Amino acid sequence: MATKKTPLKISFEPFAPVIIFLVGLSLLFCILKNISQSPAFAVYFSAPSCPGTKTAFNYQNPVEYLRFFLHIFGSQNFTDACVTFLILLLLGINVEQQFGSIFTLIMVLVSTIVTAVINTCFIKTPCSGLECIVWCIFLITAFPPENRKNLSVPVLFALTILAIKDINLIIHEKDFTLVSQMLGGFAGSLVSLAVSAPKKRSKKTAE
């Protein structure tokens, strides 16, 4: 007898609206930036720098306050942005499935705002990109709040590589915006301490 061919099914599972929206919008702005080459992207999609610099925060301009949120959608390099997107899609979706969309959104907002505030106060160059969210996701994945005694060696190894990469850029290329990104990601990961991940219900087997 001929075997029935199963039809191709397109699934949106696992459904993670916050991470997918974040990556999708960042990708869109990244493409528009590379096509238009407009300097407006570098201005409005970056966190302000410290006082005394050309890109310092101007409290009299209402648009400047949006930079505290929009800087994560900016990116200096298209290749690095694509790598960041892949990391968020691989790890970020798992985090959102574990903690839920509301708390994932809170983590993203805390990381974003703290990064912008630190950069505005102390760093001399504008800050942009999703690096703070990557740090937040990696820290939550490496140190899960519901089971801190069971650490994943591969994830810790990946986190170490990320730290070495950023520290190298800070030392050799003087990219001190990464300090803001790292601290912002750490602040966002602390939100997970207030959240208990829902435990999976064990199915009872019928006797």
N, C-alpha and C positions, 0 to 999 in steps of 0.2 A: 504493500500500500504506500502511496506517495505521502510524504510528510507535509503537513501544512506549514507554510511559511508565515512566520509571525510578522505582522506589519510594523513598519518603522514608527516609533512613538517619540514625540518631542516632549520633553518634560522640563518644567521650570523648578524642579526640586534639585537640591535644597533651596528653598526660597529665602533669600536674605536681602530684603529691599534696601536696607541702609547701605550695605557694602556695594551692592550692584549699582545703586544710584550714585554713590560716591565715585566709584571707578568710571561709570559711564559718563558722568558730567565732567570729570577730570580729563578723560580721553577726548571728549568733544572740545573743551577749551584748549587742550594741547594741540589738536589738529588745527583749530581756527588760528591759534597763535602762530603756528609754523606757516600757514597759508597767507595770512594777512601781513605778518611781520610788523604789526602795529606796536608802538611803544606803550600803548595804553595797557596791554596785558601785563607788562613788566611792572607797571605802576599800581594798578588796581588789584592785581592778583598776587600781591606780595605784602607781607607784614611790614609795618614801618620800622625804620632803624632808630637808633638812640638820638637824643637831643644833640643839636650841633652839626648834624649831617644834612645833606641835601634831601634825603628821603625820610626825614624825621616826621613824627606824627604831628599833624596840624589839627588841634582840637576845635578850631573854628570852622573847619570844613566838615559837614555832616557825612560826606562820602568817605572820608578817612576812616570812620568807624566800621564801615563794611570790610575794610582790609583785615580786620581782626578775625573775620570769618572766611573771606574769599581767598586768603593766601594759600590754602591747601589745594586749590584748584589750579594754581600756577605751577609751572615747572620750567627749570632752566634747560633741561636736556630731554629730548624726546625718547632717546634710548633708555636712559635711567628711569623715565616715567613709565615706560612699558614694563620694565622689570618690577617696579613698585606695584603696578596693576596686577601682575601675575601673583605676587606675594599676597596681596590683599584678597584676591579671589581664591587662593588656595587655603590660606589660614584664616582670613577674616570671616569667611562664610561659616566656618566651624565655630568661631567665637560667637557670632550672632545666633547660630542655632542653639548654642549652649546657654547664653544669657538672655536672649530675646532682643528684639529690634529696639525697644525703648531704651534699655540700658546700653546697648551698643551705640545708639545715637548720643546718649549722655557721655559715654567714653570719648567719642569723636569730638563733641563740643568742648569738653574739658581739655583734651589734648590740644585742640586748635586754639582756644583762647589763651591757655597758659603759655604756649609757644609764642604767640603774638605779643603777649605782655612782656615776657622775658626779652624778646628781641627788641621791642620798642624801648625798653629801659636800658639795655646794656650793650647791644650789638650794633656795630657801625654800618652794616650792610643789610638790605632788605632780605626777608626770609620767605621762601615759597616752596611748595611741594608737599607731598604726603608722607614725608619721612617720619613725622611725629606719630602718625597713625600706624605706620609700620612698626615703630618701636613699641607702641601701646599693645598692638596685637601680638608681637613676639613675646613681650614680658608676660602677658596674660597666658599665652600658650605654654611658655616655659615654666611658669610658676602658677599653676591652676589653683584658685582659692579653695576649691572643695577637696583637693588632695595634694597638699604641699609636700607630703612625704614620698610621693611617687613622681620623680622628675624624669623627663625624657632626655636622654643623652643626645640624640640627634638634634632636638630642638635647641638644647643648650649650646651645642656645637655651632649651629646656625646663628644663634644670638651672639656668640663669641666672634664669629666671622663678621657679622654686621658691626659690632663694636670696634673691631680692628680696622675695618674699612673707614668708618666715620672718624675715628681718632687719627688715622693716617691723613685724611683730608684736612682735619683741623690743624695738625702739626705742619704738614708740608705745603698745603695750599691755602692756609689761613682762612678756611671756611668756618668761621665761628658761628654761623647760623645753625650749624649742626648741633651745637651745644643747646640752643633753644629747642631744637627738634627733639633731642634726647630727653631733656628735662620735661618737655611737654608730654611726650609719650609716657614717661614715668608717672606723671601726674594723672594722666588718663587711665593708666593701668590700676591706680589705687582705687578707682571707682569699683573695681571688681571685688574689693574687700568688703564692700557693703552689700554685695549681692551673693546670694547662695544659689548656685546653679541648680536647676531642677533635676532631681534624680530620676533616672529611668525606672519605670515601674516594671517589676519582674512579673512575667506571666506565670500564672499558676497552671501547672500541668495536671490534667485530669487523671485521676487514679483509675 
